[in-house]
Amino acid sequence: MTHELPDEDWTASWISPAEPAVPPPGQRPAYMLRGTFEVTGEVTRARLYATALGVYEAFLNGDRVGYIELAPGATSYADTLYAQLYDVTADLRPGTNTVEILLSDGWFRGMNGTWRKPGAWGDRTAARAELHLHHADGSTRIVRTGPDWTSQPSTITAADLMNGQTTDFTFVPPAPQPVLTDAVTAPPIDWSPAPPVRRIQDLHPVSVRLHASGSWIVDFGQNASGWLRLDDLGPAGTRTVIDHGEHLGPSGDLDTTHLDSARPGQAPLPFVQRDQVVSSGTPGEVFEPRHTVHGFRYARIERGDIPLDPASVVMRVVHTDLTPTATFTCGNDDVNRLAEIAARSFRSNAVDIPTDCPTRERLGWTGDYQVFAPTAARLFDVDGFSRKWLRSVRDDQLPDGRIVNASPDHARLKTIENPEADIITGSAGWGDAIVLVPWTLYETYGDDGVLAESFDAMVRWVEWALSKARDHHHPSRSERLPHHEFLWDGTFHWGEWCEPKQRAADGTLIDPVAGDPMAWFMADKGEVGTAYLHRSTSTLAATARVLGRTAEADRYTCLAEKIRDAWQTEFLDSRDRPQAFYVRALAFDLVPDHRRAQFADDLVALIRDAGFHLGTGFLSTADLLPVLADTGHGDIAYELLFQRSSPSWLGMLERGATTIWEDWDGIGADGTATASLNHYSKGAVVRFLHTHTLGLRQAPGSTAWERFIVAPVPDERIGWARGTFDSPHGTITVGWHYQDGEVLIDVDAPPGCTAEIIHPDGHGT
């Protein structure tokens, strides 16, 4: 039974705080909106329905309601807004009751993205709430937000999700003012399919030490997303300043310079995640900044000569409350640690939407999630989480069919002219998320509803890409050939982003983008574009077939074949191609069967020439090890997995990584950090641990795990492996170990599933 309140049944008004003067973005206070009501007679049930344009907390008689954080969450607010439901029966009392809503900017009009631009969804925050009281006599009463409510600034004198929160417990708010009523425009209220953001875990410091600068450096032992709780605030008037980051510099002080944002020829924009609190000296006073969120392992706490009690400091780990669906463990501790940090990276970047990093950008980049979605669907139940995000992707789709690079799109490229953003929108591997993520969800969970929801958006994206392939061509292809009609090479692509960087003679890393941005921008990335055009077109054909749209299925199947033919004509006999080219060609089934072995051998040769180092970036790293194993080169896959010098996964562990880095050289041998140290994309390697090391994977052509294959690819360095997966039919358990030179496999399949076991020597059962 659902207790959601349909949009048409809401009767409350939108209320906004009175703001005589509006501070700049990132520095605005949180406002307390307040109403009172009387309770007479016995109330058998009380439900509070609430939402906001901004981030809100609800209170009843001074007590916080529920355990949802950062409500109502990140959406494309012009089109979609979710509400939350709370059971508050136990919080009521006879007589006068007070309901309060603490409201801050949040994603709605707070700072967003690399350049800390304010959300362009609206100029004014607002909240809307209804309290439904059900009495013992059968009557119902509704308490609504409306003109009788008041507002005033709170002790949260500044609140921003990115910049941080300042709370001044000595602040005396001015007299309450009447709220503004229905001064905003909002979309219809809906209900999210995703689990909420919650406080998931408390981490206590592994060390707290006094730095030579006089500040305290707190180490929580791992990167995570969340905030710091502090219940030692010092005497009245004590100002405590807390900075958060991922790295310590050579002096042992917090260093966030690797997260500064810079454009060529411009001064960097310093990265700051700073909370502040001023103590009133009241016993039991606690600082817990729930109107911001940070990505960090370390905190620097400054408060002059006032001492700090280390036991008073706790990290609240905060992210979407995703249910784990898989386990994996093996006989190699380093591989187990890699699996752990990859899952942690994703959880850190699952704060209501799948972000690239929980620090500098926090954007729902489509390319990152397109790459990681198959891994995410193995590790966690991400059905509702992903469908919520996909709605924003569809909301933000441009009129011409392009998918924006990151959703929700706080810059509102769909409605606000932005030439700089416009020119880099519509990239292969990024926009294809609208096709490939729904298909991943359908295959995993078996619900074709996700395909139906996104089908029109899929079609518009693929048709736009097809039109660009037909009408635009890279300058290097001045002679028009018949197959060029199906090469997607004439518009912008990010390409194989973040491949390992080369080093200059002095040992410094060479950034091809920053070093020569025009050459990078103009480079021919038609191989990547055409490969993804084939993949999305063929996936769209399969989607149409599932939905019973036979004519569209036949059309896109035919187009996909023409695109594959064009790719083969243009690229099959290419020379001097990077590892990613071969990985993508094999993973996307672009290579004729009689050429697959040669392509795999060419890939292996490149890996050998690189000293058994990988050379892949965002788009192909997830497929690198599976491709090697599936083409008979499992030994090479494990050489890459166990590689310890950079670039490599275990190289990250060697240098202290607790989450996956954005750059392969995230922390150099000299201890210098570059880019984000919590970027989950390259952590997609752990899918290989489940599908090949453990050997458990869904059978091709099946959905919802009705059929699966157990085909482990063992290695002596792994020793043994065990794992489970909570499929829609029940838990599948798999294990293998060596005994007398043979691999023994154990499988426990739930009812309704068919299992095929393939032993390492190739024979099946």
Beta strands, then each sheet from edge to edge (+ up, - down):
strand 1: 15-16
strand 2: 31-39
strand 3: 43-53
strand 4: 55-60
strand 5: 63-64
strand 6: 81-82
strand 7: 84-87
strand 8: 95-104
strand 9: 111-112
strand 10: 117-118
strand 11: 126-135
strand 12: 140-144
strand 13: 150-153
strand 14: 156-160
strand 15: 164-168
strand 16: 177-178
strand 17: 180-181
strand 18: 189-190
strand 19: 197-203
strand 20: 207-210
strand 21: 216-230
strand 22: 239-245
strand 23: 274-278
strand 24: 294-302
strand 25: 313-320
strand 26: 326-330
strand 27: 696-698
strand 28: 707-710
strand 29: 720-727
strand 30: 730-739
strand 31: 742-748
strand 32: 754-757
sheet 1: 1+ 17-
sheet 2: 5+ 4- 8+ 2- 13+ 16-
sheet 3: 7+ 3- 11+ 12-
sheet 4: 6+ 18+
sheet 5: 9+ 10-
sheet 6: 14+ 15- 23- 22+ 24- 21+ 20-
sheet 7: 14+ 15- 23- 22+ 24- 21+ 25- 19+
sheet 8: 26+ 29- 30+ 31-
sheet 9: 27+ 28- 32-
end
